[in-house]
Amino acid sequence: MRIIPVGNALSLFLAFTFTICIVWGLLTPASMHMHGAWEPLLPGFHFISLPSFLIGLIETYLYGWYAAIVFVPLYNLFNKTKAA
């Protein structure tokens, strides 16, 4: 497994998910918002202003890379096969 494709895929997945949650929060009543879940996870993010949204977007992208940097080497370590 290669780290760059996994890092980009995870990062974009989290960034898209964050964006969808923010759009959902703007379109629905306050009782259905996800900002309560995002605010503790994303330092500097507060619902909602453009700078805060950009901070959250950058942080979710970086969390994707963090997950890839930890996951891919572990996966490759445990997925080694013995040479026949």
C-alpha positions as CSV (number, residue, x, y, z in Angstrom):
1,M,0.0,0.0,0.0
2,R,1.4,3.4,-0.9
3,I,1.1,6.3,1.4
4,I,0.5,9.2,-1.1
5,P,-2.7,7.8,-2.6
6,V,-4.0,6.7,0.8
7,G,-3.2,10.1,2.3
8,N,-4.9,12.0,-0.5
9,A,-7.9,9.7,-0.4
10,L,-8.4,9.9,3.3
11,S,-7.8,13.7,3.4
12,L,-10.3,14.4,0.6
13,F,-12.8,12.1,2.2
14,L,-12.6,14.0,5.5
15,A,-12.6,17.4,3.8
16,F,-15.7,16.4,1.8
17,T,-17.4,15.0,4.8
18,F,-16.7,18.2,6.8
19,T,-18.0,20.4,4.0
20,I,-21.2,18.3,3.7
21,C,-21.7,18.6,7.5
22,I,-21.3,22.4,7.4
23,V,-23.7,22.7,4.5
24,W,-26.2,20.5,6.4
25,G,-25.8,22.7,9.4
26,L,-26.6,25.8,7.4
27,L,-29.7,24.2,5.9
28,T,-31.2,22.5,8.9
29,P,-32.5,23.6,12.4
30,A,-29.9,24.0,15.1
31,S,-30.9,20.7,16.8
32,M,-29.6,18.8,13.8
33,H,-26.1,20.5,13.5
34,M,-22.9,18.6,13.6
35,H,-20.8,21.6,14.8
36,G,-21.0,20.2,18.4
37,A,-19.0,17.2,17.2
38,W,-16.5,19.2,15.1
39,E,-15.6,21.9,17.5
40,P,-13.8,19.7,20.1
41,L,-11.9,17.9,17.3
42,L,-10.8,21.0,15.3
43,P,-8.9,23.6,17.3
44,G,-9.9,27.1,16.1
45,F,-13.1,26.0,14.5
46,H,-16.3,27.7,15.6
47,F,-19.6,27.5,13.7
48,I,-19.5,29.4,11.3
49,S,-17.5,32.0,9.5
50,L,-15.4,31.8,6.4
51,P,-12.1,31.8,8.3
52,S,-13.4,29.2,10.7
53,F,-14.6,27.0,7.8
54,L,-11.2,27.2,6.1
55,I,-9.4,26.3,9.4
56,G,-11.7,23.3,9.8
57,L,-11.1,22.3,6.1
58,I,-7.4,22.4,6.5
59,E,-7.4,20.5,9.8
60,T,-9.6,17.8,8.4
61,Y,-7.3,17.4,5.5
62,L,-4.3,17.2,7.8
63,Y,-6.1,14.6,10.0
64,G,-6.5,12.4,6.8
65,W,-2.7,12.6,6.3
66,Y,-2.1,11.8,9.9
67,A,-4.2,8.7,9.6
68,A,-2.4,7.6,6.4
69,I,1.0,8.2,7.9
70,V,0.1,6.0,10.9
71,F,-2.0,3.4,9.1
72,V,-0.1,2.6,5.9
73,P,3.2,1.6,7.5
74,L,1.3,-0.5,10.1
75,Y,-0.7,-2.2,7.3
76,N,2.5,-2.8,5.3
77,L,4.2,-4.2,8.3
78,F,1.5,-6.7,9.1
79,N,0.8,-7.5,5.5
80,K,4.3,-8.9,4.7
81,T,4.2,-12.3,3.1
82,K,6.9,-14.8,3.3
83,A,8.9,-15.4,0.1
84,A,8.3,-18.8,-1.2
